[in-house]
Amino acid sequence: MITGFVVALVLVIGPFGGAQEHVIMGTALLGWALGWALLAVLSIRWTDQPQQWAVVPAALMALAGASLLIFRPDANAFNVLGWIWPPALIALAVWMTMQARRHLRSLTRQLMLYPLFVALVIAGVAGSYETIQEQVDRSSIAMPGHLIDVGGRRLYVHCTGSGSPTVVLVSGLAEASTYWGGWIAPAVAQSTTVCVYDRAGQGWSDPPVSPQDGVAVATDLHTLLDHAQISGPYVLVGHSTGGAYARIFAARYPDQVAGMVMLDSQPNEVFTDVPGFPSFYNMIRPASALFPSLARVGVFRLINQFSPDILPARTRDEERAVTSTASLNRIQRDEFAELPTTLKEAAALTTMGDRPLIVITAAKGAQAGWLPLQDKLAGLSTNSAHRVLPDTDHPGVIDDRIGAAQASQAILDVVASVRNGTPLTKS
Protein backbone atom coordinates (compact mmCIF):
# COMPACT_ATOMS: atom_id res chain seq x y z
CA MET A 1 0.00 0.00 0.00
CA ILE A 2 2.91 2.34 0.76
CA THR A 3 4.39 1.49 -2.63
CA GLY A 4 1.14 2.40 -4.34
CA PHE A 5 0.94 5.72 -2.51
CA VAL A 6 4.57 6.58 -3.30
CA VAL A 7 4.17 5.67 -6.97
CA ALA A 8 1.04 7.83 -7.25
CA LEU A 9 2.80 10.73 -5.54
CA VAL A 10 5.92 10.44 -7.69
CA LEU A 11 3.83 10.35 -10.87
CA VAL A 12 1.77 13.46 -10.10
CA ILE A 13 4.70 15.60 -8.94
CA GLY A 14 7.34 14.09 -11.22
CA PRO A 15 6.88 13.25 -14.90
CA PHE A 16 3.23 14.35 -14.92
CA GLY A 17 3.63 17.33 -12.58
CA GLY A 18 1.60 20.32 -13.71
CA ALA A 19 -0.55 18.29 -16.11
CA GLN A 20 -4.29 18.72 -16.64
CA GLU A 21 -6.80 17.28 -14.18
CA HIS A 22 -7.59 14.10 -16.10
CA VAL A 23 -3.87 13.24 -16.27
CA ILE A 24 -3.26 13.95 -12.58
CA MET A 25 -6.22 11.87 -11.44
CA GLY A 26 -5.64 9.15 -14.03
CA THR A 27 -2.01 8.56 -13.10
CA ALA A 28 -2.78 8.78 -9.37
CA LEU A 29 -5.47 6.11 -9.73
CA LEU A 30 -3.05 3.87 -11.63
CA GLY A 31 -0.52 4.27 -8.81
CA TRP A 32 -3.11 3.33 -6.19
CA ALA A 33 -4.25 0.41 -8.36
CA LEU A 34 -0.68 -0.88 -8.26
CA GLY A 35 -0.76 -0.81 -4.46
CA TRP A 36 -3.93 -2.90 -4.27
CA ALA A 37 -2.58 -5.30 -6.92
CA LEU A 38 0.59 -5.80 -4.91
CA LEU A 39 -1.46 -6.53 -1.80
CA ALA A 40 -3.39 -9.22 -3.65
CA VAL A 41 -0.45 -10.84 -5.47
CA LEU A 42 2.12 -10.78 -2.67
CA SER A 43 -0.31 -11.95 0.01
CA ILE A 44 -1.34 -14.88 -2.20
CA ARG A 45 2.25 -15.90 -2.93
CA TRP A 46 4.00 -15.27 0.38
CA THR A 47 1.44 -15.48 3.21
CA ASP A 48 -1.11 -17.86 4.65
CA GLN A 49 -3.74 -15.09 4.53
CA PRO A 50 -4.35 -14.40 0.82
CA GLN A 51 -6.20 -11.14 0.21
CA GLN A 52 -7.75 -11.98 -3.12
CA TRP A 53 -10.44 -9.34 -2.64
CA ALA A 54 -7.80 -6.64 -3.23
CA VAL A 55 -7.98 -7.49 -6.94
CA VAL A 56 -11.35 -5.70 -7.07
CA PRO A 57 -10.14 -2.20 -6.01
CA ALA A 58 -7.02 -2.71 -8.12
CA ALA A 59 -9.11 -3.44 -11.21
CA LEU A 60 -11.63 -0.67 -10.56
CA MET A 61 -8.97 1.99 -9.95
CA ALA A 62 -6.93 0.85 -12.96
CA LEU A 63 -10.05 0.99 -15.14
CA ALA A 64 -10.99 4.44 -13.83
CA GLY A 65 -7.45 5.77 -14.26
CA ALA A 66 -7.09 4.41 -17.78
CA SER A 67 -10.50 5.78 -18.74
CA LEU A 68 -9.54 9.28 -17.59
CA LEU A 69 -6.33 9.16 -19.62
CA ILE A 70 -8.02 7.76 -22.73
CA PHE A 71 -11.26 9.75 -22.81
CA ARG A 72 -9.87 13.04 -21.40
CA PRO A 73 -13.12 14.29 -19.80
CA ASP A 74 -13.64 18.05 -19.88
CA ALA A 75 -14.84 20.28 -17.06
CA ASN A 76 -18.50 19.49 -17.67
CA ALA A 77 -17.84 15.75 -17.65
CA PHE A 78 -15.90 16.03 -14.39
CA ASN A 79 -18.82 17.91 -12.85
CA VAL A 80 -21.16 15.07 -13.85
CA LEU A 81 -18.72 12.52 -12.41
CA GLY A 82 -18.90 14.47 -9.15
CA TRP A 83 -22.35 12.95 -8.61
CA ILE A 84 -21.09 9.41 -9.27
CA TRP A 85 -17.65 8.81 -7.80
CA PRO A 86 -18.30 9.84 -4.14
CA PRO A 87 -21.09 7.30 -3.42
CA ALA A 88 -19.21 4.68 -5.45
CA LEU A 89 -16.08 5.30 -3.36
CA ILE A 90 -18.03 5.04 -0.10
CA ALA A 91 -19.63 1.77 -1.21
CA LEU A 92 -16.23 0.39 -2.22
CA ALA A 93 -14.70 1.37 1.13
CA VAL A 94 -17.52 -0.35 3.05
CA TRP A 95 -17.16 -3.49 0.93
CA MET A 96 -13.37 -3.55 1.44
CA THR A 97 -13.82 -3.14 5.20
CA MET A 98 -16.03 -6.22 5.28
CA GLN A 99 -13.56 -8.20 3.18
CA ALA A 100 -10.55 -7.20 5.27
CA ARG A 101 -12.38 -8.09 8.46
CA ARG A 102 -13.21 -11.51 7.04
CA HIS A 103 -9.83 -12.40 5.51
CA LEU A 104 -7.13 -10.53 7.41
CA ARG A 105 -6.24 -11.57 10.96
CA SER A 106 -3.46 -9.12 11.75
CA LEU A 107 -2.80 -5.78 13.37
CA THR A 108 -2.21 -4.52 9.82
CA ARG A 109 -5.97 -4.40 9.44
CA GLN A 110 -6.42 -2.00 12.38
CA LEU A 111 -3.21 -0.01 11.87
CA MET A 112 -3.21 0.48 8.11
CA LEU A 113 -6.31 -0.68 6.28
CA TYR A 114 -8.99 0.61 8.61
CA PRO A 115 -7.53 4.16 8.68
CA LEU A 116 -7.27 4.01 4.89
CA PHE A 117 -10.90 2.93 4.57
CA VAL A 118 -11.97 5.73 6.90
CA ALA A 119 -10.03 8.20 4.74
CA LEU A 120 -11.80 6.90 1.62
CA VAL A 121 -15.20 7.31 3.27
CA ILE A 122 -14.31 10.85 4.36
CA ALA A 123 -13.20 11.67 0.81
CA GLY A 124 -16.46 10.29 -0.56
CA VAL A 125 -18.58 12.23 1.93
CA ALA A 126 -16.57 15.40 1.30
CA GLY A 127 -16.88 14.93 -2.47
CA SER A 128 -20.65 14.51 -2.22
CA TYR A 129 -20.95 17.57 0.00
CA GLU A 130 -18.84 19.68 -2.36
CA THR A 131 -20.86 18.64 -5.40
CA ILE A 132 -24.16 19.34 -3.67
CA GLN A 133 -22.93 22.65 -2.20
CA GLU A 134 -21.75 23.91 -5.58
CA GLN A 135 -25.20 23.17 -6.98
CA VAL A 136 -26.83 24.92 -4.02
CA ASP A 137 -24.58 27.94 -4.51
CA ARG A 138 -25.47 28.23 -8.18
CA SER A 139 -29.17 27.95 -7.35
CA SER A 140 -29.17 30.37 -4.42
CA ILE A 141 -26.82 33.07 -5.74
CA ALA A 142 -28.65 35.23 -8.26
CA MET A 143 -26.88 35.89 -11.56
CA PRO A 144 -27.34 39.65 -11.98
CA GLY A 145 -25.78 39.81 -15.43
CA HIS A 146 -26.15 37.93 -18.70
CA LEU A 147 -24.59 34.99 -20.54
CA ILE A 148 -23.51 35.99 -24.04
CA ASP A 149 -22.69 33.54 -26.80
CA VAL A 150 -19.14 34.01 -28.10
CA GLY A 151 -19.15 31.16 -30.61
CA GLY A 152 -20.49 27.94 -29.12
CA ARG A 153 -19.64 29.04 -25.57
CA ARG A 154 -21.20 31.61 -23.27
CA LEU A 155 -19.39 34.23 -21.22
CA TYR A 156 -20.88 36.11 -18.30
CA VAL A 157 -20.96 39.92 -18.23
CA HIS A 158 -22.66 42.37 -15.88
CA CYS A 159 -22.76 46.13 -16.39
CA THR A 160 -23.94 48.77 -13.93
CA GLY A 161 -24.05 52.55 -13.90
CA SER A 162 -24.42 54.75 -16.95
CA GLY A 163 -22.37 57.07 -19.07
CA SER A 164 -19.19 56.77 -21.07
CA PRO A 165 -16.46 55.73 -21.40
CA THR A 166 -17.35 52.22 -20.30
CA VAL A 167 -14.94 50.74 -17.77
CA VAL A 168 -14.14 47.03 -18.18
CA LEU A 169 -12.69 45.28 -15.13
CA VAL A 170 -10.34 42.37 -15.89
CA SER A 171 -9.77 39.99 -12.98
CA GLY A 172 -6.46 38.58 -11.86
CA LEU A 173 -5.34 34.99 -12.23
CA ALA A 174 -7.61 32.46 -10.48
CA GLU A 175 -10.20 35.15 -9.76
CA ALA A 176 -13.70 35.65 -11.09
CA SER A 177 -15.81 38.78 -11.42
CA THR A 178 -17.25 38.54 -7.90
CA TYR A 179 -14.50 40.37 -6.00
CA TRP A 180 -15.01 43.57 -8.03
CA GLY A 181 -18.52 43.81 -6.59
CA GLY A 182 -17.27 44.56 -3.09
CA TRP A 183 -15.87 48.08 -3.35
CA ILE A 184 -14.64 49.00 -6.83
CA ALA A 185 -17.54 48.33 -9.22
CA PRO A 186 -20.12 50.11 -6.99
CA ALA A 187 -17.82 53.13 -6.61
CA VAL A 188 -17.12 53.45 -10.33
CA ALA A 189 -20.78 52.86 -11.26
CA GLN A 190 -21.69 56.14 -9.55
CA SER A 191 -19.90 58.03 -12.33
CA THR A 192 -19.94 55.87 -15.47
CA THR A 193 -20.81 52.47 -16.91
CA VAL A 194 -18.70 49.67 -15.46
CA CYS A 195 -18.69 46.04 -16.62
CA VAL A 196 -17.35 42.93 -14.95
CA TYR A 197 -17.07 39.59 -16.70
CA ASP A 198 -15.92 36.03 -16.13
CA ARG A 199 -13.28 34.54 -18.38
CA ALA A 200 -14.04 31.11 -19.85
CA GLY A 201 -14.45 28.52 -17.09
CA GLN A 202 -14.68 31.09 -14.29
CA GLY A 203 -17.76 31.95 -12.31
CA TRP A 204 -20.84 31.77 -14.53
CA SER A 205 -18.99 31.39 -17.84
CA ASP A 206 -18.78 28.14 -19.80
CA PRO A 207 -15.41 26.37 -19.79
CA PRO A 208 -13.06 26.66 -22.78
CA VAL A 209 -12.35 23.73 -25.07
CA SER A 210 -8.64 23.85 -24.16
CA PRO A 211 -6.33 26.04 -22.04
CA GLN A 212 -6.26 29.65 -23.23
CA ASP A 213 -3.26 31.90 -23.66
CA GLY A 214 -3.52 35.68 -23.42
CA VAL A 215 -4.47 36.15 -27.06
CA ALA A 216 -7.39 33.72 -26.69
CA VAL A 217 -8.54 35.56 -23.56
CA ALA A 218 -8.33 38.95 -25.27
CA THR A 219 -10.17 37.61 -28.32
CA ASP A 220 -12.93 36.25 -26.08
CA LEU A 221 -13.30 39.63 -24.39
CA HIS A 222 -13.47 41.46 -27.71
CA THR A 223 -16.14 39.06 -28.98
CA LEU A 224 -18.09 39.34 -25.73
CA LEU A 225 -18.17 43.14 -25.82
CA ASP A 226 -19.19 43.11 -29.47
CA HIS A 227 -21.95 40.50 -29.10
CA ALA A 228 -23.25 42.15 -25.91
CA GLN A 229 -23.38 45.48 -27.80
CA ILE A 230 -21.25 47.24 -25.18
CA SER A 231 -19.79 50.14 -27.14
CA GLY A 232 -16.25 51.37 -26.79
CA PRO A 233 -13.67 52.67 -26.67
CA TYR A 234 -13.16 51.34 -23.15
CA VAL A 235 -11.14 52.09 -20.08
CA LEU A 236 -9.53 48.74 -19.28
CA VAL A 237 -8.67 47.98 -15.67
CA GLY A 238 -6.48 44.95 -15.02
CA HIS A 239 -5.56 43.53 -11.64
CA SER A 240 -2.47 41.32 -11.39
CA THR A 241 -2.34 39.02 -14.44
CA GLY A 242 -5.53 40.71 -15.59
CA GLY A 243 -3.27 43.63 -16.47
CA ALA A 244 -1.39 41.43 -18.95
CA TYR A 245 -4.69 40.38 -20.55
CA ALA A 246 -5.69 44.04 -20.78
CA ARG A 247 -2.40 44.98 -22.46
CA ILE A 248 -2.84 42.20 -25.03
CA PHE A 249 -6.34 43.53 -25.76
CA ALA A 250 -4.91 47.05 -26.17
CA ALA A 251 -2.20 45.79 -28.54
CA ARG A 252 -4.67 43.86 -30.70
CA TYR A 253 -7.56 46.35 -30.63
CA PRO A 254 -5.96 49.77 -30.07
CA ASP A 255 -8.95 51.71 -31.40
CA GLN A 256 -11.11 50.11 -28.72
CA VAL A 257 -9.02 51.39 -25.79
CA ALA A 258 -9.46 54.93 -24.48
CA GLY A 259 -7.34 54.50 -21.34
CA MET A 260 -6.06 51.96 -18.87
CA VAL A 261 -5.49 51.36 -15.17
CA MET A 262 -2.99 48.73 -14.03
CA LEU A 263 -3.72 47.55 -10.48
CA ASP A 264 -0.48 45.98 -9.24
CA SER A 265 -0.32 44.39 -12.66
CA GLN A 266 1.95 41.51 -13.67
CA PRO A 267 4.89 43.02 -15.60
CA ASN A 268 6.05 41.38 -18.81
CA GLU A 269 9.58 40.87 -17.46
CA VAL A 270 8.63 39.29 -14.13
CA PHE A 271 10.45 36.04 -14.97
CA THR A 272 13.74 37.81 -15.69
CA ASP A 273 13.72 40.95 -13.53
CA VAL A 274 12.05 39.79 -10.31
CA PRO A 275 14.62 37.42 -8.76
CA GLY A 276 12.18 35.55 -6.52
CA PHE A 277 9.48 34.96 -9.13
CA PRO A 278 10.95 32.00 -11.10
CA SER A 279 11.33 29.89 -7.95
CA PHE A 280 7.78 30.81 -6.87
CA TYR A 281 6.46 29.89 -10.30
CA ASN A 282 8.37 26.59 -10.38
CA MET A 283 6.75 25.71 -7.06
CA ILE A 284 3.18 26.87 -7.73
CA ARG A 285 3.01 25.66 -11.35
CA PRO A 286 2.99 21.89 -10.53
CA ALA A 287 1.12 22.48 -7.26
CA SER A 288 -1.72 24.22 -9.11
CA ALA A 289 -2.36 21.01 -11.06
CA LEU A 290 -3.40 19.35 -7.79
CA PHE A 291 -5.86 22.12 -6.88
CA PRO A 292 -8.86 20.89 -8.95
CA SER A 293 -8.71 17.45 -7.33
CA LEU A 294 -8.37 18.97 -3.87
CA ALA A 295 -11.29 21.30 -4.58
CA ARG A 296 -13.50 18.32 -5.47
CA VAL A 297 -13.18 17.04 -1.88
CA GLY A 298 -13.88 20.45 -0.36
CA VAL A 299 -10.35 21.42 0.69
CA PHE A 300 -10.60 25.01 -0.57
CA ARG A 301 -14.13 25.44 0.75
CA LEU A 302 -12.76 24.58 4.19
CA ILE A 303 -9.73 26.86 3.83
CA ASN A 304 -11.85 29.75 2.58
CA GLN A 305 -13.93 29.68 5.74
CA PHE A 306 -10.88 31.12 7.50
CA SER A 307 -10.13 33.85 4.95
CA PRO A 308 -10.30 37.42 6.28
CA ASP A 309 -13.70 39.15 6.31
CA ILE A 310 -12.52 42.21 4.37
CA LEU A 311 -15.07 42.38 1.58
CA PRO A 312 -18.74 43.17 2.31
CA ALA A 313 -20.53 40.09 3.63
CA ARG A 314 -22.50 39.28 0.50
CA THR A 315 -19.51 39.72 -1.82
CA ARG A 316 -17.30 37.76 0.58
CA ASP A 317 -19.68 34.80 0.59
CA GLU A 318 -20.00 34.80 -3.19
CA GLU A 319 -16.22 35.08 -3.57
CA ARG A 320 -15.65 32.14 -1.22
CA ALA A 321 -18.20 30.05 -3.08
CA VAL A 322 -16.64 30.73 -6.49
CA THR A 323 -13.00 30.27 -5.47
CA SER A 324 -13.83 26.98 -3.74
CA THR A 325 -14.95 25.27 -6.95
CA ALA A 326 -12.95 22.79 -8.98
CA SER A 327 -13.95 24.70 -12.14
CA LEU A 328 -12.12 27.84 -11.06
CA ASN A 329 -9.13 25.83 -9.88
CA ARG A 330 -8.95 24.10 -13.27
CA ILE A 331 -8.67 27.53 -14.90
CA GLN A 332 -6.08 28.58 -12.31
CA ARG A 333 -3.92 25.63 -13.36
CA ASP A 334 -4.38 26.49 -17.04
CA GLU A 335 -3.59 30.18 -16.55
CA PHE A 336 -0.43 29.35 -14.61
CA ALA A 337 0.62 26.97 -17.37
CA GLU A 338 0.06 29.63 -20.05
CA LEU A 339 1.54 32.53 -18.06
CA PRO A 340 4.97 32.64 -19.79
CA THR A 341 3.25 32.76 -23.19
CA THR A 342 0.74 35.34 -21.99
CA LEU A 343 3.45 37.70 -20.75
CA LYS A 344 5.35 37.41 -24.03
CA GLU A 345 2.15 38.29 -25.86
CA ALA A 346 1.56 41.28 -23.56
CA ALA A 347 4.94 42.70 -24.65
CA ALA A 348 3.34 43.46 -28.03
CA LEU A 349 1.98 46.64 -26.47
CA THR A 350 4.93 49.03 -26.68
CA THR A 351 3.08 52.36 -26.49
CA MET A 352 -0.33 53.84 -25.79
CA GLY A 353 0.64 57.22 -27.16
CA ASP A 354 -0.95 59.91 -24.99
CA ARG A 355 -3.95 57.90 -23.84
CA PRO A 356 -4.30 58.12 -20.04
CA LEU A 357 -2.70 55.37 -17.98
CA ILE A 358 -2.46 55.06 -14.20
CA VAL A 359 -0.32 52.38 -12.59
CA ILE A 360 -1.18 51.48 -9.01
CA THR A 361 1.53 49.58 -7.13
CA ALA A 362 0.96 47.75 -3.85
CA ALA A 363 4.30 48.16 -2.11
CA LYS A 364 3.51 46.11 1.01
CA GLY A 365 5.17 42.72 0.60
CA ALA A 366 6.36 43.50 -2.94
CA GLN A 367 9.27 41.40 -4.17
CA ALA A 368 12.59 42.95 -5.10
CA GLY A 369 12.47 44.26 -8.64
CA TRP A 370 8.68 44.71 -8.67
CA LEU A 371 8.55 48.50 -8.24
CA PRO A 372 11.01 49.32 -11.07
CA LEU A 373 8.94 47.21 -13.45
CA GLN A 374 5.82 49.06 -12.37
CA ASP A 375 7.63 52.28 -13.28
CA LYS A 376 8.36 50.77 -16.67
CA LEU A 377 4.66 50.00 -17.16
CA ALA A 378 3.87 53.66 -16.57
CA GLY A 379 6.21 54.46 -19.46
CA LEU A 380 3.75 52.94 -21.93
CA SER A 381 1.99 56.30 -22.15
CA THR A 382 3.16 59.88 -22.26
CA ASN A 383 0.05 60.71 -20.22
CA SER A 384 0.57 58.48 -17.19
CA ALA A 385 0.86 58.48 -13.42
CA HIS A 386 2.42 55.92 -11.09
CA ARG A 387 0.88 55.81 -7.61
CA VAL A 388 2.55 53.65 -4.97
CA LEU A 389 0.47 52.45 -2.00
CA PRO A 390 2.97 51.72 0.80
CA ASP A 391 0.46 50.14 3.20
CA THR A 392 -1.47 47.99 0.69
CA ASP A 393 -0.60 44.47 -0.45
CA HIS A 394 -1.33 42.74 -3.76
CA PRO A 395 -4.92 41.60 -3.04
CA GLY A 396 -5.56 44.73 -0.99
CA VAL A 397 -6.02 46.94 -4.05
CA ILE A 398 -9.28 45.04 -4.57
CA ASP A 399 -10.52 43.72 -1.23
CA ASP A 400 -9.16 46.22 1.31
CA ARG A 401 -11.50 49.17 1.64
CA ILE A 402 -8.73 51.79 1.74
CA GLY A 403 -6.70 50.24 -1.07
CA ALA A 404 -9.82 49.74 -3.19
CA ALA A 405 -10.82 53.37 -2.65
CA GLN A 406 -7.50 54.51 -4.10
CA ALA A 407 -7.88 52.05 -6.98
CA SER A 408 -11.40 53.36 -7.64
CA GLN A 409 -10.14 56.93 -7.62
CA ALA A 410 -7.48 56.05 -10.18
CA ILE A 411 -10.17 54.59 -12.46
CA LEU A 412 -12.32 57.70 -12.09
CA ASP A 413 -9.31 59.92 -12.82
CA VAL A 414 -8.69 58.07 -16.09
CA VAL A 415 -12.40 58.31 -16.95
CA ALA A 416 -12.29 62.09 -16.34
CA SER A 417 -9.15 62.43 -18.46
CA VAL A 418 -10.84 60.58 -21.34
CA ARG A 419 -14.04 62.64 -21.05
CA ASN A 420 -12.38 66.01 -20.79
CA GLY A 421 -9.31 65.42 -22.93
CA THR A 422 -7.13 66.72 -20.11
CA PRO A 423 -3.82 65.22 -18.97
CA LEU A 424 -3.54 63.27 -15.73
CA THR A 425 -2.02 64.77 -12.65
CA LYS A 426 1.07 62.91 -11.48
CA SER A 427 -0.01 62.69 -7.84
C-alpha positions, 0 to 999 in steps of 0.5 A: 500500500505504501508502494502504491501511494509513493508511486502515485505521488511520484507520478503526479509531482514528477513526470506528470507534474503540472498536467491537466486534471484528467492526467493527474487523477488518471495517473494517481489512480493507476498508482493506487491500483498498483498498491492494491494489486501488490497486496493481492499478489504478494499476500497470495504468494507469500502469506497464509492469509491471501487477500484476493479481494484486493484485486477488485479495487485494483481493477476498478482503480486501474479501469478508472485511471485508464478511462480518464487518460483515454477519454480526457473528460472536460470540465462538464464531464468532471462535474457530472462525475462528481455525482457518481464517484463519491457514493461509489467510493463510499460503497467500495470502502464499506465493501473492502472493510467487510472483506478485510475483516473476514480475511485478514487476521493481523494488526495490519488491518487495524493499523493500516487498512482501517484508517485508509478505509476511513479516509476513503469514506471521508473523501467520498462524503466530502466529495458529495458535500462539495458537489451538492454545495456547488449546486446549491450555490449556483441555485441560491446566488442570483446571476445579476448579469447575462450569458452571451454567446461568443461562438459555441460558448457563453461568457458572463458579463454584468454592467452597472451605472451609466455614461461613457467611457465604459470601464471594463474590469479584468480579474487577476489569475484564479479570480472571477468577477465577484470580487469587483462587486465589493468596493470597486464596481459600486464606486465606479458605477456612480460616475460611469458604466462599469462592466465585470465579466468572467473569463471562460471557465470562471464563475458563470462562464462556460469552460473553454475547449482547451487552455487559453493563452492571453491572445485567446482571452483577449479575443474572447473579451473582444467578442463578448463586448461586441456581441453584448453590444457594449460600445467602446472605446473602453477604459480597461482595468487589469488587476495582477495578471488581468493587467497582462490580458488588458495589455494584449487587448490594447495591442490587438484592438488599439482603437477600442481602448481609451485609457487603462489602469494597471492595479499591481499588474503583472509586468512582462519581465517578471520572470527575468527581472524579479529574482524571486518569481521563477522559484515561486512559479516553479513551485506553484506551477505543478502544485496548481495542477493538484488544486482541482482534485483537492477542490472536489473534496472540499479542501478550498471550501474549508480553507476559505472559511478562515479567509479574512472578512474584508469584503462586504458580507454578501460579496465575501460569501460569493467570492468564497463560493466561487474560489472553492470550486474545482472549475475555477481551480482548473482555470487557475492551473491552465492560466499558470501553465500559459503565463509565460506565453501570456506575458510574451504576448503582452509585450506586443503593447509598446506604447499607448501614445498619450492615452491616459494610464495610471499604474497602481503599485501595492508596495507592502510585501512586494518582491525585489524588482517589482517597483522598477517594473511598475515604473516601466509600465507607466512608461507605456503612455506619455500621459501616465501616473504611477501611484505607490500604495505603501500600506497595501498588499497585492490583493488589498487593491481590490478587497481592502477598503482603503486600497480599493478606494484609491484604486477606484479613484485612479479609475475615475481619474482616467475616466475624467481624463478621457471625457475632458481630454485633459492630462492626468495629474502625477499625484 
